[in-house]
Every structure is written in C-alpha cells, then in structure tokens.
Amino acid sequence: MNNILWFKEISDSDLDKVGRKAANISKIFNKNLPVPNGFCILSNFFNNFQEETKIKERIQEILGKLDLNDLNSLYIVSEKIQDLIVNTIMPTSLKYEIVTAYENMSVNIDVYRTASKQALEIIKAGRETPTVVIKPSLINEEINHQPNILNVKGKEEVVKAVQKCWAFMFTPNSLNLKLKNKIPLDFSEVCVIVQKMIDSEKSGIIYTLNPEQKNKDELIIEACFGQSEVLSTGAVIPDKYVIGKNSFDIREKILNAQSFMLVKDENIGKNVKKNLFNANEQKLNEDEIKKISSFAFEIENLYNKPQEIEFALTKDKVFILQSKPMIFETEQIEDQLEEELKEENILVRGLNASLGLGTGYVNLINNENDLNNIQENQILVLKSSDLVNFNLIDTERLKKISGIIIDNDTIDSSLARLSREFGIPCIVSAANSTSVLKQKQIITIDANTGIVYEDHSLENKPARGIDYYDTATNVKVSINDIGKIKPDSERNYGVGLLKINLDYFNYDKEFLVNYITNEINARIDYFKDKPVWYYTKYFLDNHDLLRVQFESLKRLQDKGITNIGVALGNITDVSSLKKTKELFREMNLEPLEEIELGVVIDTPASSILIKEICEEEIDFVIIDLEKLTNMTLNVENGENYNEFHPAVLRQITNIVKTCRRHDTETSVIGKQIYEPEFIELLIKNGIDSIICGVEDVNETKNKIAKSERKLILNKVREEYHSKQL
C-alpha cells in the first residue's frame, strides 16, 4: 500500500509526504518512547480521491466564483467545497486501504506486513475496535494548524473523518491564509494521521525551557484533569510545575482549582463535562512529574532544541501525544519577524480582547487626570487598567473611543470586559505599546488580528469605527424589560424573543388589546427595520388570549408596523399549529405571507415532533435551551441542570439539522450559549442565530467571531509570543 505508512516506517526522508507533525510523532515513536500507535495517509491520497471521483474540476469551478472583496463569498465557497468533499462517496479501492490499516492498528506492524489475511483475522478476533484521533499534518505549514477530530470509532466513521480532515484545507481560515501567503487556492496537500486515542485521566503540556525566564535549566509542566481541550480553550487554568532539569526537583508549584473535566462518553462517542468534587486537588503527584520530566528531557535531546510537548496519563501510564519546537528560541525567526514589522509598518502586536477596527490619535493614559482629555477618534494607550478607574468616564464618551491598547492586561481584565460590552476594539498584552507609540500619533488598531500599524492621516481617510467580522452566525436579542433596551443595539439582527407580562388577563378585551399594542410598540422602537418575534403560549382550552394578542398584532400591522412575527410556545402536537393558522386567517392575516410564524421548542414533545412541525410549514424555530433541558432531565430547583447532557445535545443536533433540511431558520436562547464549547457545537450544527440580552450583544458577537475564526488567531498569537520571548 503506497498510500499508507505506519509510524514505524516513517523516516526524515518522508517529510515531503507526511508533513512535520507526522514526522515528529514518528521520530519519537521510533525512539521507543510511549507514543500511541498509528499510521499516516500520505499527501497523494487526497489527490487520488479527487481524480477518481472527478471532483477536482468541480472544486476549481467553485473556487473560480470566489469574490475576493466579499467576506460572505469566502464562507459560501468554503461551505460548498467542504460539503462536496465530505459527501462524495469514497472509491472502494481507496476505502479498503484506510479500513484495512485501521482494523489492524492493534496488530504488531511486522506481523501485519508478513502474516496472511487468515492469520490476521485470527489475531484480530476478540480485540476491541480502537477509538482514534484524526490529525492533519500539513505539508505547507503556512496554511496554519487545522483541528483534530476526536473520539472516532468504527471503519465508516474513520473514512468520513479522513474526508473531513481533507475538507479542512478549504475552511475560510485556510482559504484566507492561502490568499495571504500567495498559495494556489486549490492546493490541498495534507497527510492525515490516524492514531489511537488515549482516554485521558490527566493531560497537559510540557515546555522544556522556562518561557517566562528563558531559563534552559528549567522545564514547565501545565496539567489538568481529563482531556487537554480545556487548556486550549481557556476554560480551565492548569496546575503549573517548575522543574529543574538536572535532578527533576520541583522548584515551584502553582495549584489552581478545576471544577469539571472533559471525559469521553462511550454512549455518544464525544467528550462531555464531568463535575469534580475535589476541585482543589493537585493534578500530578511527584512520581508522575518525574516520569513526565524524564520523557521531556529525552525528547529535547532528540531534537537538540527546546520543545513544546503534549502528554496524557491513563491508569498511571504516561503517553506522549505530540511535540513541536519552541520557535521563539530561533534567532533567525526573530530577525524575520523584525523585518516583517518594518515592511508592513506594524508598530505593536498583542492579543485580541475585543474585536474590531479603529483609526485614531494616540492618547497615552498615565493616571486618572488624563481621562479628562478623552475625545472622539482617540485610541487610549496605557500600561495597565489598574492605573485608572474607567467608571469615571461617562457612557457617551466611551462610545467615541476608537480603540484601547494595554501593555500588561489579560483578555479577562476589567477593562477588556468593558471594551467588549461597548464594542471598543481592544488589544492586551501589547508589552511595549506605551514606549513605542507617541502622543497624538495616528495609528490603526486591528483587534481582529491583534496588530497595531502606522496610519498616515485622518484627513485623507475617515476614521474607521468598530467593524466586527461579519459572522456567519447572527446575534438577536431577547427583550422583557423596556429599561434594558439601548440605542446602541444596532449590531444585532433583530429581536429573537419579545415577551410581555400578561397578568392583566382579568381586564376586558379592549383594555388588553390596547395594553399589548402599546407595550410591543414601546419595546421595538430601536428595531423598526429588523424582524421582531413576539412570544405567545398556545392555550389548548382557551383561544381568547391568543385572539387578544393576535388582534394587537393586527392593529400594529394596520399602523404600518409589519416586522413583527409570532413565536408560538407550549406546542405539544401539530394540530395546535394548524389551529393557530386558522385563527390568523379569521383575523385576515395570512401566516407565512403577511406575518411570520415560528415555534419555540421548549418541551421534549415539540423536539420529537420537529420533522412534522417543519412539514406543516413555518418560518422559524427557537430552541429554548433552559426549558428543554429542565423538562428533559426533570430538573427541580436547578439541581442536576446540565445543557451538555447527551440527551439534550442529541435533541439540539436533530432540531437544527431537521430545520436546515426544511429551510427553516433556527435560533437558540439559553444559559450556556456564552461558553465557547457550546457556541462551537451550535455553529458546527448550522444554527442561524443566537439570542442574548441587549447588553450582551457585543460579547456574544465577539465569542461567535472567535469560535468561527479561532484558527486564524492561533498563528498571530504564535508570532506574538515568539517575538516577545
């Protein structure tokens, strides 16, 4: 099989076929270090797949329609190509190669190469089908890192995951980087690693040089319970151990509480959250630290340069998952970055804390007295947010700020959070901004990438205000209280849920109609040109209250307010939906044509009936995550509430996918939609919009943008760290 090489068979001469990541894993494996076994599907395999299925010309045709000046075009082209790759049936001969290798992962490679087919079947008998992780190993590393696909089990699932891995070469991030680095858009050389996955009880990262002190005599271990995904997303702060290389003595320990960990759920084959009751427990004991340190020392000597190493522990056994060089030690790269800064007029680099673009005059803030000088089109530059009290600045002046740059803050500092709330572009950890940037200097802050660069004049080019990435996932707002509606809510896509308190039901009909009409009208003052979805419950035995509310909507329509739709809750059967449409028609309102009609999925009954509900024809669906979770898990008093429960996640996936098949817009409202993992899940499934409070629009939009583009940011952050260290 020329298309597949096992770790044991790979040498440095295979670099152009397997990429650096696969070559590194194989090199460590062949030094008899504890690396989980695996094989590599070589870079030419995807080209064979394209040729045999005749999709190569189709990919080039789709790429030819890309409008380089339109961000939406990038997403549309990307989605079409990825769908094409993933949904094209793998030719039998190619599929056989992958499946055969996968089914023999638990067999010694020497036996596998020499034994007869009958002998292999006897050896494999009784051995469990392995769970694997699928990793892309890029041939051209300028296309950036691609995500791993975890918890893959079964031959069909492995084949599909390999195709997904190929599709990653055409994500919006990958296409963007190809354009930036002048790589042909149809370039698709990638090696796919198929490796046994470790069900980690503990995991983490080792730095074989202390990056904070540049101390070559120390190594750093960061560790957490469960899978290490929680470290890359920032959901958990790890324990940190500073180790002396000579004797592996522990020189410093910093322990951090961990309230949950990620573990594999065997029923759904995915990582789920598991609560930890001993949150303050130390992650690694002394023996584990010494064992991990010795492996790290050996790997560093193997490459003769500092390494960043991923590890996992299960049943007291340490496994090495990956190793890559700590590139900041290379002087050549530092010189290259310095040259790049000069060429592009880049003045400062940092971490993006609040997305956006802004051009303005530098205002160096040294103390609270300097806050009096804040004016429009200024970019505030300061060492730390601890120096000043930004609560002293009134809201109107805050909105006029073009950007904020901070030397020392983290993305979770108070000023970073304030920036996200008001939609101000903000860069933190900029290190030397207060010394590099000069008072009244004209600069542009690009907080989408963490870069500050020189700008020549505001006179010839108007200042750019806040310019969020145009996220593919929209943000809508939920409104209950009039007092929470703010004029600065223009960055949303409408009202996803508008609720009115109807405790006045004992009053006469005319009073109620006037009351509801006035209440709705007052709440939608800032949303005249955007859709507004009014929430109403369906009452099986009492249609009077429905008629009263629909009469109010009819009066608003008669006044020319035609952007209000109805989100119907408490649906337990499809007949309720049919009766609602009849009520509309009785009032001379044609549903779906004159007024939008949707359903709130707030019970397991409506969730189960989602296909029938969509077939009845509706405009939209709103998933009420909190109610659906409570009823699915029989939650009382908030106990055992878990929106990550498999029973809830399966419903969400089914609802969104069913709605997409029926071209029905889908939104979600709930507690945990601000968590990166949950946002990522929703986006992957194809949710159209997320509903949040008016005050949370900017932060939610930021998190969606970060989730959709986190791979783009990884490269910027790596360049920043290499430059600073």
Disulfide bonds with the S-S distance in Angstrom:
none
